[in-house]
Amino acid sequence: MGYIEWGVKNNILVGIGGGKFDPDGLVTREQMAAIMDRYATAIGFKLSEVHGQNVFADNSKIGAWAAPSVKRIQMAGIILGKNNNFYDPQGTATRAEVSAVLRRFLELTVFSDTAQG
């Protein structure tokens, strides 16, 4: 509970709407992008634009609330698309995807001298 409270206090976690949080729910790919983007803001890290913006084939399915975060995280090279240029915004993030996102984020923020974008 302490971690959730910290995330809410720092505007990293905002719940799922309607005053609900759903701590046992799955995390979607668009939620993961928003969480990582908000975390970067919370620690004062400006995401670099390593890549041009990719307009995904399913871009219209990305929620308006998440679209700016998906764009920033994608352009920073932290989150990539899936096959056939799909983002799959409502798809759940796999453990492998989360691991890759965390590694790329750490490369940019902590190990920026070795970051490949």
Biopython code that builds the backbone (N, CA, C, O; Angstrom):
import numpy as np
from Bio.PDB.StructureBuilder import StructureBuilder

atoms = [
    (1, "MET", "N", (0.815, -1.188, 0.000)),
    (1, "MET", "CA", (0.000, 0.000, 0.000)),
    (1, "MET", "C", (0.868, 1.266, 0.000)),
    (1, "MET", "O", (0.513, 2.259, -0.635)),
    (2, "GLY", "N", (1.979, 1.235, 0.694)),
    (2, "GLY", "CA", (2.863, 2.391, 0.746)),
    (2, "GLY", "C", (3.377, 2.792, -0.625)),
    (2, "GLY", "O", (3.510, 3.980, -0.916)),
    (3, "TYR", "N", (3.668, 1.808, -1.472)),
    (3, "TYR", "CA", (4.164, 2.108, -2.813)),
    (3, "TYR", "C", (3.077, 2.757, -3.659)),
    (3, "TYR", "O", (3.344, 3.679, -4.431)),
    (4, "ILE", "N", (1.853, 2.270, -3.508)),
    (4, "ILE", "CA", (0.731, 2.857, -4.240)),
    (4, "ILE", "C", (0.517, 4.298, -3.793)),
    (4, "ILE", "O", (0.332, 5.192, -4.620)),
    (5, "GLU", "N", (0.544, 4.516, -2.491)),
    (5, "GLU", "CA", (0.367, 5.873, -1.973)),
    (5, "GLU", "C", (1.459, 6.802, -2.498)),
    (5, "GLU", "O", (1.175, 7.942, -2.868)),
    (6, "TRP", "N", (2.695, 6.329, -2.534)),
    (6, "TRP", "CA", (3.797, 7.122, -3.065)),
    (6, "TRP", "C", (3.546, 7.459, -4.530)),
    (6, "TRP", "O", (3.734, 8.602, -4.947)),
    (7, "GLY", "N", (3.120, 6.459, -5.318)),
    (7, "GLY", "CA", (2.846, 6.681, -6.734)),
    (7, "GLY", "C", (1.723, 7.676, -6.960)),
    (7, "GLY", "O", (1.800, 8.507, -7.864)),
    (8, "VAL", "N", (0.685, 7.596, -6.147)),
    (8, "VAL", "CA", (-0.437, 8.534, -6.260)),
    (8, "VAL", "C", (0.015, 9.934, -5.858)),
    (8, "VAL", "O", (-0.289, 10.911, -6.543)),
    (9, "LYS", "N", (0.739, 10.029, -4.753)),
    (9, "LYS", "CA", (1.212, 11.321, -4.258)),
    (9, "LYS", "C", (2.093, 12.024, -5.286)),
    (9, "LYS", "O", (2.077, 13.251, -5.381)),
    (10, "ASN", "N", (2.856, 11.260, -6.049)),
    (10, "ASN", "CA", (3.766, 11.825, -7.045)),
    (10, "ASN", "C", (3.168, 11.856, -8.453)),
    (10, "ASN", "O", (3.885, 12.061, -9.433)),
    (11, "ASN", "N", (1.852, 11.651, -8.548)),
    (11, "ASN", "CA", (1.112, 11.698, -9.814)),
    (11, "ASN", "C", (1.644, 10.717, -10.855)),
    (11, "ASN", "O", (1.594, 10.986, -12.055)),
    (12, "ILE", "N", (2.149, 9.590, -10.394)),
    (12, "ILE", "CA", (2.613, 8.543, -11.294)),
    (12, "ILE", "C", (1.476, 7.563, -11.544)),
    (12, "ILE", "O", (1.274, 7.102, -12.667)),
    (13, "LEU", "N", (0.744, 7.253, -10.496)),
    (13, "LEU", "CA", (-0.408, 6.358, -10.571)),
    (13, "LEU", "C", (-1.672, 7.169, -10.328)),
    (13, "LEU", "O", (-1.776, 7.901, -9.344)),
    (14, "VAL", "N", (-2.625, 7.028, -11.233)),
    (14, "VAL", "CA", (-3.849, 7.813, -11.100)),
    (14, "VAL", "C", (-5.099, 6.949, -11.044)),
    (14, "VAL", "O", (-6.208, 7.483, -11.040)),
    (15, "GLY", "N", (-4.955, 5.643, -11.002)),
    (15, "GLY", "CA", (-6.111, 4.766, -10.926)),
    (15, "GLY", "C", (-6.715, 4.493, -12.284)),
    (15, "GLY", "O", (-6.165, 4.867, -13.320)),
    (16, "ILE", "N", (-7.875, 3.824, -12.255)),
    (16, "ILE", "CA", (-8.519, 3.399, -13.501)),
    (16, "ILE", "C", (-9.793, 4.178, -13.780)),
    (16, "ILE", "O", (-10.543, 3.845, -14.698)),
    (17, "GLY", "N", (-10.038, 5.212, -12.991)),
    (17, "GLY", "CA", (-11.236, 6.022, -13.166)),
    (17, "GLY", "C", (-12.287, 5.683, -12.136)),
    (17, "GLY", "O", (-12.249, 4.614, -11.527)),
    (18, "GLY", "N", (-13.212, 6.577, -11.941)),
    (18, "GLY", "CA", (-14.290, 6.347, -10.995)),
    (18, "GLY", "C", (-13.820, 6.198, -9.560)),
    (18, "GLY", "O", (-14.506, 5.575, -8.749)),
    (19, "GLY", "N", (-12.664, 6.756, -9.231)),
    (19, "GLY", "CA", (-12.145, 6.649, -7.876)),
    (19, "GLY", "C", (-11.614, 5.268, -7.528)),
    (19, "GLY", "O", (-11.427, 4.959, -6.351)),
    (20, "LYS", "N", (-11.366, 4.433, -8.529)),
    (20, "LYS", "CA", (-10.895, 3.060, -8.301)),
    (20, "LYS", "C", (-9.442, 2.923, -8.735)),
    (20, "LYS", "O", (-8.968, 3.641, -9.615)),
    (21, "PHE", "N", (-8.744, 1.983, -8.095)),
    (21, "PHE", "CA", (-7.339, 1.760, -8.416)),
    (21, "PHE", "C", (-7.095, 0.388, -9.030)),
    (21, "PHE", "O", (-6.301, 0.291, -9.965)),
    (22, "ASP", "N", (-7.726, -0.659, -8.562)),
    (22, "ASP", "CA", (-7.577, -2.030, -9.055)),
    (22, "ASP", "C", (-6.139, -2.542, -8.936)),
    (22, "ASP", "O", (-5.491, -2.812, -9.947)),
    (23, "PRO", "N", (-5.640, -2.674, -7.702)),
    (23, "PRO", "CA", (-4.246, -3.087, -7.509)),
    (23, "PRO", "C", (-3.929, -4.489, -8.022)),
    (23, "PRO", "O", (-2.762, -4.803, -8.252)),
    (24, "ASP", "N", (-4.932, -5.332, -8.204)),
    (24, "ASP", "CA", (-4.681, -6.684, -8.699)),
    (24, "ASP", "C", (-4.936, -6.817, -10.200)),
    (24, "ASP", "O", (-4.808, -7.906, -10.760)),
    (25, "GLY", "N", (-5.295, -5.708, -10.850)),
    (25, "GLY", "CA", (-5.583, -5.740, -12.279)),
    (25, "GLY", "C", (-4.311, -5.829, -13.115)),
    (25, "GLY", "O", (-3.204, -5.584, -12.634)),
    (26, "LEU", "N", (-4.502, -6.180, -14.359)),
    (26, "LEU", "CA", (-3.393, -6.246, -15.307)),
    (26, "LEU", "C", (-3.098, -4.847, -15.831)),
    (26, "LEU", "O", (-3.970, -3.978, -15.807)),
    (27, "VAL", "N", (-1.892, -4.628, -16.297)),
    (27, "VAL", "CA", (-1.478, -3.329, -16.821)),
    (27, "VAL", "C", (-1.465, -3.414, -18.349)),
    (27, "VAL", "O", (-0.859, -4.313, -18.932)),
    (28, "THR", "N", (-2.151, -2.452, -18.982)),
    (28, "THR", "CA", (-2.150, -2.414, -20.442)),
    (28, "THR", "C", (-0.894, -1.693, -20.929)),
    (28, "THR", "O", (-0.198, -1.029, -20.161)),
    (29, "ARG", "N", (-0.632, -1.842, -22.206)),
    (29, "ARG", "CA", (0.550, -1.206, -22.786)),
    (29, "ARG", "C", (0.434, 0.310, -22.748)),
    (29, "ARG", "O", (1.439, 0.994, -22.558)),
    (30, "GLU", "N", (-0.780, 0.857, -22.925)),
    (30, "GLU", "CA", (-0.914, 2.310, -22.843)),
    (30, "GLU", "C", (-0.783, 2.789, -21.403)),
    (30, "GLU", "O", (-0.264, 3.880, -21.166)),
    (31, "GLN", "N", (-1.238, 2.003, -20.446)),
    (31, "GLN", "CA", (-1.043, 2.354, -19.036)),
    (31, "GLN", "C", (0.434, 2.329, -18.684)),
    (31, "GLN", "O", (0.916, 3.199, -17.958)),
    (32, "MET", "N", (1.157, 1.333, -19.196)),
    (32, "MET", "CA", (2.590, 1.229, -18.915)),
    (32, "MET", "C", (3.318, 2.458, -19.456)),
    (32, "MET", "O", (4.201, 2.999, -18.791)),
    (33, "ALA", "N", (2.954, 2.895, -20.654)),
    (33, "ALA", "CA", (3.585, 4.090, -21.226)),
    (33, "ALA", "C", (3.306, 5.310, -20.358)),
    (33, "ALA", "O", (4.203, 6.113, -20.100)),
    (34, "ALA", "N", (2.061, 5.448, -19.906)),
    (34, "ALA", "CA", (1.702, 6.600, -19.075)),
    (34, "ALA", "C", (2.443, 6.564, -17.741)),
    (34, "ALA", "O", (2.915, 7.599, -17.270)),
    (35, "ILE", "N", (2.548, 5.397, -17.135)),
    (35, "ILE", "CA", (3.250, 5.262, -15.857)),
    (35, "ILE", "C", (4.725, 5.639, -16.019)),
    (35, "ILE", "O", (5.272, 6.368, -15.192)),
    (36, "MET", "N", (5.360, 5.151, -17.066)),
    (36, "MET", "CA", (6.777, 5.446, -17.272)),
    (36, "MET", "C", (6.985, 6.927, -17.584)),
    (36, "MET", "O", (7.950, 7.529, -17.114)),
    (37, "ASP", "N", (6.100, 7.507, -18.361)),
    (37, "ASP", "CA", (6.196, 8.929, -18.689)),
    (37, "ASP", "C", (6.015, 9.780, -17.434)),
    (37, "ASP", "O", (6.762, 10.732, -17.210)),
    (38, "ARG", "N", (5.035, 9.439, -16.630)),
    (38, "ARG", "CA", (4.797, 10.190, -15.391)),
    (38, "ARG", "C", (5.954, 10.013, -14.412)),
    (38, "ARG", "O", (6.301, 10.944, -13.686)),
    (39, "TYR", "N", (6.549, 8.826, -14.390)),
    (39, "TYR", "CA", (7.692, 8.600, -13.508)),
    (39, "TYR", "C", (8.869, 9.481, -13.946)),
    (39, "TYR", "O", (9.540, 10.088, -13.110)),
    (40, "ALA", "N", (9.112, 9.546, -15.250)),
    (40, "ALA", "CA", (10.192, 10.405, -15.747)),
    (40, "ALA", "C", (9.962, 11.848, -15.305)),
    (40, "ALA", "O", (10.894, 12.528, -14.876)),
    (41, "THR", "N", (8.728, 12.307, -15.410)),
    (41, "THR", "CA", (8.397, 13.665, -14.978)),
    (41, "THR", "C", (8.626, 13.819, -13.473)),
    (41, "THR", "O", (9.175, 14.824, -13.022)),
    (42, "ALA", "N", (8.202, 12.817, -12.702)),
    (42, "ALA", "CA", (8.330, 12.885, -11.240)),
    (42, "ALA", "C", (9.779, 12.986, -10.784)),
    (42, "ALA", "O", (10.068, 13.638, -9.781)),
    (43, "ILE", "N", (10.690, 12.349, -11.511)),
    (43, "ILE", "CA", (12.095, 12.408, -11.107)),
    (43, "ILE", "C", (12.835, 13.545, -11.812)),
    (43, "ILE", "O", (14.041, 13.717, -11.637)),
    (44, "GLY", "N", (12.096, 14.318, -12.609)),
    (44, "GLY", "CA", (12.706, 15.465, -13.274)),
    (44, "GLY", "C", (13.539, 15.111, -14.485)),
    (44, "GLY", "O", (14.441, 15.862, -14.856)),
    (45, "PHE", "N", (13.251, 13.974, -15.109)),
    (45, "PHE", "CA", (14.022, 13.539, -16.274)),
    (45, "PHE", "C", (13.268, 13.886, -17.549)),
    (45, "PHE", "O", (12.120, 13.480, -17.728)),
    (46, "LYS", "N", (13.911, 14.636, -18.429)),
    (46, "LYS", "CA", (13.299, 14.967, -19.711)),
    (46, "LYS", "C", (13.662, 13.883, -20.715)),
    (46, "LYS", "O", (14.837, 13.639, -20.990)),
    (47, "LEU", "N", (12.646, 13.243, -21.253)),
    (47, "LEU", "CA", (12.869, 12.189, -22.233)),
    (47, "LEU", "C", (13.380, 12.798, -23.541)),
    (47, "LEU", "O", (12.808, 13.756, -24.061)),
    (48, "SER", "N", (14.453, 12.232, -24.053)),
    (48, "SER", "CA", (15.008, 12.722, -25.309)),
    (48, "SER", "C", (14.216, 12.139, -26.480)),
    (48, "SER", "O", (13.616, 11.070, -26.364)),
    (49, "GLU", "N", (14.223, 12.838, -27.584)),
    (49, "GLU", "CA", (13.555, 12.353, -28.789)),
    (49, "GLU", "C", (14.597, 11.701, -29.685)),
    (49, "GLU", "O", (15.187, 12.343, -30.553)),
    (50, "VAL", "N", (14.807, 10.413, -29.454)),
    (50, "VAL", "CA", (15.810, 9.653, -30.188)),
    (50, "VAL", "C", (15.273, 9.222, -31.549)),
    (50, "VAL", "O", (16.029, 9.125, -32.515)),
    (51, "HIS", "N", (13.970, 8.962, -31.625)),
    (51, "HIS", "CA", (13.325, 8.492, -32.850)),
    (51, "HIS", "C", (12.245, 9.478, -33.279)),
    (51, "HIS", "O", (11.722, 10.236, -32.462)),
    (52, "GLY", "N", (11.919, 9.460, -34.565)),
    (52, "GLY", "CA", (10.777, 10.224, -35.045)),
    (52, "GLY", "C", (9.494, 9.572, -34.546)),
    (52, "GLY", "O", (9.487, 8.401, -34.169)),
    (53, "GLN", "N", (8.416, 10.336, -34.548)),
    (53, "GLN", "CA", (7.146, 9.781, -34.087)),
    (53, "GLN", "C", (6.668, 8.701, -35.048)),
    (53, "GLN", "O", (6.656, 8.893, -36.264)),
    (54, "ASN", "N", (6.277, 7.574, -34.489)),
    (54, "ASN", "CA", (5.713, 6.478, -35.264)),
    (54, "ASN", "C", (4.202, 6.528, -35.123)),
    (54, "ASN", "O", (3.680, 6.442, -34.011)),
    (55, "VAL", "N", (3.502, 6.665, -36.219)),
    (55, "VAL", "CA", (2.042, 6.603, -36.186)),
    (55, "VAL", "C", (1.680, 5.132, -36.384)),
    (55, "VAL", "O", (1.756, 4.597, -37.490)),
    (56, "PHE", "N", (1.289, 4.501, -35.291)),
    (56, "PHE", "CA", (0.980, 3.077, -35.315)),
    (56, "PHE", "C", (-0.289, 2.802, -36.119)),
    (56, "PHE", "O", (-1.156, 3.668, -36.232)),
    (57, "ALA", "N", (-0.396, 1.604, -36.671)),
    (57, "ALA", "CA", (-1.573, 1.217, -37.451)),
    (57, "ALA", "C", (-2.844, 1.287, -36.613)),
    (57, "ALA", "O", (-3.924, 1.540, -37.148)),
    (58, "ASP", "N", (-2.728, 1.067, -35.312)),
    (58, "ASP", "CA", (-3.895, 1.125, -34.416)),
    (58, "ASP", "C", (-3.853, 2.375, -33.530)),
    (58, "ASP", "O", (-4.367, 2.375, -32.411)),
    (59, "ASN", "N", (-3.235, 3.432, -34.048)),
    (59, "ASN", "CA", (-3.073, 4.673, -33.294)),
    (59, "ASN", "C", (-4.404, 5.217, -32.774)),
    (59, "ASN", "O", (-4.457, 5.786, -31.683)),
    (60, "SER", "N", (-5.469, 5.046, -33.542)),
    (60, "SER", "CA", (-6.786, 5.567, -33.136)),
    (60, "SER", "C", (-7.343, 4.837, -31.916)),
    (60, "SER", "O", (-8.279, 5.322, -31.281)),
    (61, "LYS", "N", (-6.785, 3.694, -31.588)),
    (61, "LYS", "CA", (-7.249, 2.933, -30.423)),
    (61, "LYS", "C", (-6.534, 3.339, -29.134)),
    (61, "LYS", "O", (-6.922, 2.907, -28.048)),
    (62, "ILE", "N", (-5.504, 4.157, -29.247)),
    (62, "ILE", "CA", (-4.798, 4.644, -28.060)),
    (62, "ILE", "C", (-5.662, 5.714, -27.422)),
    (62, "ILE", "O", (-6.072, 6.666, -28.086)),
    (63, "GLY", "N", (-5.941, 5.560, -26.127)),
    (63, "GLY", "CA", (-6.777, 6.520, -25.424)),
    (63, "GLY", "C", (-6.186, 7.916, -25.468)),
    (63, "GLY", "O", (-4.969, 8.092, -25.406)),
    (64, "ALA", "N", (-7.071, 8.921, -25.578)),
    (64, "ALA", "CA", (-6.614, 10.312, -25.623)),
    (64, "ALA", "C", (-5.790, 10.657, -24.396)),
    (64, "ALA", "O", (-4.856, 11.454, -24.484)),
    (65, "TRP", "N", (-6.120, 10.073, -23.259)),
    (65, "TRP", "CA", (-5.401, 10.336, -22.013)),
    (65, "TRP", "C", (-3.977, 9.765, -22.063)),
    (65, "TRP", "O", (-3.093, 10.267, -21.368)),
    (66, "ALA", "N", (-3.741, 8.719, -22.876)),
    (66, "ALA", "CA", (-2.441, 8.044, -22.928)),
    (66, "ALA", "C", (-1.610, 8.440, -24.143)),
    (66, "ALA", "O", (-0.397, 8.231, -24.152)),
    (67, "ALA", "N", (-2.243, 9.008, -25.167)),
    (67, "ALA", "CA", (-1.555, 9.278, -26.433)),
    (67, "ALA", "C", (-0.287, 10.131, -26.272)),
    (67, "ALA", "O", (0.737, 9.789, -26.863)),
    (68, "PRO", "N", (-0.313, 11.222, -25.501)),
    (68, "PRO", "CA", (0.930, 11.990, -25.348)),
    (68, "PRO", "C", (2.066, 11.180, -24.708)),
    (68, "PRO", "O", (3.228, 11.321, -25.089)),
    (69, "SER", "N", (1.718, 10.339, -23.740)),
    (69, "SER", "CA", (2.733, 9.502, -23.084)),
    (69, "SER", "C", (3.275, 8.454, -24.039)),
    (69, "SER", "O", (4.485, 8.237, -24.096)),
    (70, "VAL", "N", (2.394, 7.800, -24.790)),
    (70, "VAL", "CA", (2.838, 6.795, -25.762)),
    (70, "VAL", "C", (3.788, 7.444, -26.756)),
    (70, "VAL", "O", (4.823, 6.869, -27.094)),
    (71, "LYS", "N", (3.445, 8.633, -27.223)),
    (71, "LYS", "CA", (4.296, 9.349, -28.180)),
    (71, "LYS", "C", (5.669, 9.636, -27.576)),
    (71, "LYS", "O", (6.689, 9.338, -28.197)),
    (72, "ARG", "N", (5.706, 10.206, -26.378)),
    (72, "ARG", "CA", (6.995, 10.558, -25.755)),
    (72, "ARG", "C", (7.845, 9.315, -25.478)),
    (72, "ARG", "O", (9.047, 9.311, -25.743)),
    (73, "ILE", "N", (7.227, 8.276, -24.951)),
    (73, "ILE", "CA", (7.958, 7.050, -24.608)),
    (73, "ILE", "C", (8.457, 6.350, -25.878)),
    (73, "ILE", "O", (9.561, 5.807, -25.900)),
    (74, "GLN", "N", (7.644, 6.366, -26.923)),
    (74, "GLN", "CA", (8.060, 5.755, -28.196)),
    (74, "GLN", "C", (9.206, 6.541, -28.808)),
    (74, "GLN", "O", (10.188, 5.953, -29.261)),
    (75, "MET", "N", (9.093, 7.858, -28.828)),
    (75, "MET", "CA", (10.141, 8.684, -29.431)),
    (75, "MET", "C", (11.448, 8.607, -28.650)),
    (75, "MET", "O", (12.522, 8.816, -29.214)),
    (76, "ALA", "N", (11.365, 8.309, -27.366)),
    (76, "ALA", "CA", (12.568, 8.136, -26.548)),
    (76, "ALA", "C", (13.195, 6.764, -26.759)),
    (76, "ALA", "O", (14.300, 6.509, -26.281)),
    (77, "GLY", "N", (12.500, 5.878, -27.471)),
    (77, "GLY", "CA", (13.030, 4.539, -27.730)),
    (77, "GLY", "C", (12.810, 3.574, -26.594)),
    (77, "GLY", "O", (13.470, 2.537, -26.529)),
    (78, "ILE", "N", (11.891, 3.893, -25.691)),
    (78, "ILE", "CA", (11.645, 3.041, -24.526)),
    (78, "ILE", "C", (10.612, 1.957, -24.822)),
    (78, "ILE", "O", (10.770, 0.811, -24.401)),
    (79, "ILE", "N", (9.564, 2.318, -25.543)),
    (79, "ILE", "CA", (8.527, 1.351, -25.910)),
    (79, "ILE", "C", (8.470, 1.281, -27.420)),
    (79, "ILE", "O", (8.468, 2.302, -28.107)),
    (80, "LEU", "N", (8.424, 0.068, -27.921)),
    (80, "LEU", "CA", (8.373, -0.171, -29.353)),
    (80, "LEU", "C", (7.015, -0.735, -29.734)),
    (80, "LEU", "O", (6.241, -1.156, -28.874)),
    (81, "GLY", "N", (6.736, -0.739, -31.013)),
    (81, "GLY", "CA", (5.505, -1.345, -31.494)),
    (81, "GLY", "C", (5.647, -2.849, -31.626)),
    (81, "GLY", "O", (6.692, -3.434, -31.341)),
    (82, "LYS", "N", (4.559, -3.445, -32.065)),
    (82, "LYS", "CA", (4.538, -4.889, -32.305)),
    (82, "LYS", "C", (4.577, -5.137, -33.808)),
    (82, "LYS", "O", (4.792, -4.211, -34.590)),
    (83, "ASN", "N", (4.372, -6.378, -34.205)),
    (83, "ASN", "CA", (4.387, -6.733, -35.621)),
    (83, "ASN", "C", (3.390, -5.897, -36.411)),
    (83, "ASN", "O", (2.357, -5.484, -35.883)),
    (84, "ASN", "N", (3.703, -5.654, -37.667)),
    (84, "ASN", "CA", (2.846, -4.923, -38.604)),
    (84, "ASN", "C", (2.528, -3.511, -38.129)),
    (84, "ASN", "O", (1.462, -2.980, -38.441)),
    (85, "ASN", "N", (3.436, -2.901, -37.382)),
    (85, "ASN", "CA", (3.303, -1.527, -36.899)),
    (85, "ASN", "C", (2.092, -1.313, -35.989)),
    (85, "ASN", "O", (1.491, -0.238, -36.003)),
    (86, "PHE", "N", (1.734, -2.311, -35.210)),
    (86, "PHE", "CA", (0.667, -2.162, -34.224)),
    (86, "PHE", "C", (1.272, -1.831, -32.869)),
    (86, "PHE", "O", (2.376, -2.267, -32.545)),
    (87, "TYR", "N", (0.534, -1.052, -32.082)),
    (87, "TYR", "CA", (0.963, -0.748, -30.717)),
    (87, "TYR", "C", (0.255, -1.649, -29.712)),
    (87, "TYR", "O", (0.843, -2.013, -28.694)),
    (88, "ASP", "N", (-0.994, -2.015, -29.979)),
    (88, "ASP", "CA", (-1.794, -2.855, -29.086)),
    (88, "ASP", "C", (-1.990, -2.173, -27.732)),
    (88, "ASP", "O", (-1.593, -2.716, -26.701)),
    (89, "PRO", "N", (-2.603, -0.978, -27.731)),
    (89, "PRO", "CA", (-2.695, -0.188, -26.510)),
    (89, "PRO", "C", (-3.451, -0.848, -25.361)),
    (89, "PRO", "O", (-3.080, -0.667, -24.201)),
    (90, "GLN", "N", (-4.501, -1.605, -25.659)),
    (90, "GLN", "CA", (-5.257, -2.250, -24.589)),
    (90, "GLN", "C", (-4.765, -3.668, -24.283)),
    (90, "GLN", "O", (-5.295, -4.336, -23.395)),
    (91, "GLY", "N", (-3.758, -4.119, -25.019)),
    (91, "GLY", "CA", (-3.165, -5.414, -24.726)),
    (91, "GLY", "C", (-2.390, -5.343, -23.425)),
    (91, "GLY", "O", (-1.829, -4.302, -23.083)),
    (92, "THR", "N", (-2.361, -6.444, -22.706)),
    (92, "THR", "CA", (-1.617, -6.437, -21.448)),
    (92, "THR", "C", (-0.119, -6.528, -21.731)),
    (92, "THR", "O", (0.319, -7.186, -22.675)),
    (93, "ALA", "N", (0.634, -5.860, -20.902)),
    (93, "ALA", "CA", (2.089, -5.881, -21.033)),
    (93, "ALA", "C", (2.610, -7.210, -20.499)),
    (93, "ALA", "O", (2.279, -7.610, -19.382)),
    (94, "THR", "N", (3.420, -7.889, -21.294)),
    (94, "THR", "CA", (4.012, -9.140, -20.840)),
    (94, "THR", "C", (5.199, -8.833, -19.925)),
    (94, "THR", "O", (5.691, -7.705, -19.891)),
    (95, "ARG", "N", (5.641, -9.819, -19.206)),
    (95, "ARG", "CA", (6.819, -9.647, -18.349)),
    (95, "ARG", "C", (8.044, -9.271, -19.191)),
    (95, "ARG", "O", (8.874, -8.467, -18.767)),
    (96, "ALA", "N", (8.144, -9.853, -20.369)),
    (96, "ALA", "CA", (9.266, -9.534, -21.255)),
    (96, "ALA", "C", (9.202, -8.079, -21.697)),
    (96, "ALA", "O", (10.228, -7.401, -21.736)),
    (97, "GLU", "N", (8.002, -7.589, -22.033)),
    (97, "GLU", "CA", (7.858, -6.191, -22.445)),
    (97, "GLU", "C", (8.210, -5.245, -21.298)),
    (97, "GLU", "O", (8.908, -4.251, -21.498)),
    (98, "VAL", "N", (7.727, -5.556, -20.109)),
    (98, "VAL", "CA", (8.031, -4.712, -18.944)),
    (98, "VAL", "C", (9.531, -4.701, -18.682)),
    (98, "VAL", "O", (10.105, -3.652, -18.392)),
    (99, "SER", "N", (10.164, -5.859, -18.782)),
    (99, "SER", "CA", (11.609, -5.939, -18.567)),
    (99, "SER", "C", (12.360, -5.098, -19.590)),
    (99, "SER", "O", (13.306, -4.390, -19.242)),
    (100, "ALA", "N", (11.944, -5.172, -20.845)),
    (100, "ALA", "CA", (12.600, -4.394, -21.896)),
    (100, "ALA", "C", (12.403, -2.898, -21.672)),
    (100, "ALA", "O", (13.335, -2.113, -21.843)),
    (101, "VAL", "N", (11.196, -2.508, -21.290)),
    (101, "VAL", "CA", (10.907, -1.092, -21.039)),
    (101, "VAL", "C", (11.747, -0.580, -19.878)),
    (101, "VAL", "O", (12.330, 0.501, -19.961)),
    (102, "LEU", "N", (11.811, -1.343, -18.803)),
    (102, "LEU", "CA", (12.608, -0.927, -17.652)),
    (102, "LEU", "C", (14.089, -0.812, -18.017)),
    (102, "LEU", "O", (14.763, 0.130, -17.599)),
    (103, "ARG", "N", (14.586, -1.757, -18.786)),
    (103, "ARG", "CA", (15.997, -1.701, -19.175)),
    (103, "ARG", "C", (16.284, -0.464, -20.024)),
    (103, "ARG", "O", (17.258, 0.249, -19.782)),
    (104, "ARG", "N", (15.434, -0.215, -21.014)),
    (104, "ARG", "CA", (15.650, 0.955, -21.871)),
    (104, "ARG", "C", (15.535, 2.248, -21.076)),
    (104, "ARG", "O", (16.292, 3.192, -21.301)),
    (105, "PHE", "N", (14.584, 2.289, -20.144)),
    (105, "PHE", "CA", (14.425, 3.478, -19.315)),
    (105, "PHE", "C", (15.671, 3.701, -18.464)),
    (105, "PHE", "O", (16.170, 4.822, -18.373)),
    (106, "LEU", "N", (16.170, 2.648, -17.848)),
    (106, "LEU", "CA", (17.383, 2.766, -17.042)),
    (106, "LEU", "C", (18.586, 3.162, -17.881)),
    (106, "LEU", "O", (19.429, 3.935, -17.427)),
    (107, "GLU", "N", (18.678, 2.644, -19.097)),
    (107, "GLU", "CA", (19.788, 3.024, -19.971)),
    (107, "GLU", "C", (19.769, 4.525, -20.246)),
    (107, "GLU", "O", (20.821, 5.159, -20.324)),
    (108, "LEU", "N", (18.583, 5.087, -20.391)),
    (108, "LEU", "CA", (18.477, 6.519, -20.666)),
    (108, "LEU", "C", (18.704, 7.369, -19.431)),
    (108, "LEU", "O", (19.344, 8.418, -19.501)),
    (109, "THR", "N", (18.177, 6.917, -18.293)),
    (109, "THR", "CA", (18.224, 7.761, -17.099)),
    (109, "THR", "C", (19.461, 7.550, -16.243)),
    (109, "THR", "O", (20.025, 8.512, -15.722)),
    (110, "VAL", "N", (19.883, 6.316, -16.092)),
    (110, "VAL", "CA", (20.996, 6.012, -15.189)),
    (110, "VAL", "C", (22.299, 5.815, -15.953)),
    (110, "VAL", "O", (23.354, 6.304, -15.550)),
    (111, "PHE", "N", (22.205, 5.102, -17.043)),
    (111, "PHE", "CA", (23.410, 4.761, -17.822)),
    (111, "PHE", "C", (23.384, 5.478, -19.157)),
    (111, "PHE", "O", (23.601, 4.847, -20.192)),
    (112, "SER", "N", (23.128, 6.767, -19.166)),
    (112, "SER", "CA", (22.945, 7.506, -20.419)),
    (112, "SER", "C", (24.168, 7.455, -21.324)),
    (112, "SER", "O", (24.047, 7.644, -22.535)),
    (113, "ASP", "N", (25.331, 7.204, -20.762)),
    (113, "ASP", "CA", (26.520, 7.126, -21.603)),
    (113, "ASP", "C", (26.559, 5.860, -22.444)),
    (113, "ASP", "O", (27.327, 5.776, -23.403)),
    (114, "THR", "N", (25.720, 4.850, -22.087)),
    (114, "THR", "CA", (25.688, 3.608, -22.870)),
    (114, "THR", "C", (24.348, 3.452, -23.594)),
    (114, "THR", "O", (24.122, 2.440, -24.258)),
    (115, "ALA", "N", (23.466, 4.431, -23.477)),
    (115, "ALA", "CA", (22.138, 4.323, -24.095)),
    (115, "ALA", "C", (22.238, 4.268, -25.606)),
    (115, "ALA", "O", (23.043, 4.971, -26.216)),
    (116, "GLN", "N", (21.422, 3.435, -26.191)),
    (116, "GLN", "CA", (21.382, 3.301, -27.630)),
    (116, "GLN", "C", (20.088, 3.854, -28.206)),
    (116, "GLN", "O", (19.960, 3.955, -29.426)),
    (117, "GLY", "N", (19.116, 4.219, -27.358)),
    (117, "GLY", "CA", (17.854, 4.796, -27.802)),
    (117, "GLY", "C", (16.904, 3.829, -28.371)),
    (117, "GLY", "O", (15.806, 4.209, -28.779)),
]
sb = StructureBuilder()
sb.init_structure("model")
sb.init_model(0)
sb.init_chain("A")
sb.init_seg("    ")
for serial, (resi, resn, name, xyz) in enumerate(atoms, 1):
    if name == "N":
        sb.init_residue(resn, " ", resi, " ")
    sb.init_atom(name, np.array(xyz, "f"), 0.0, 1.0, " ", f" {name:<3s}", serial, name[0])
structure = sb.get_structure()
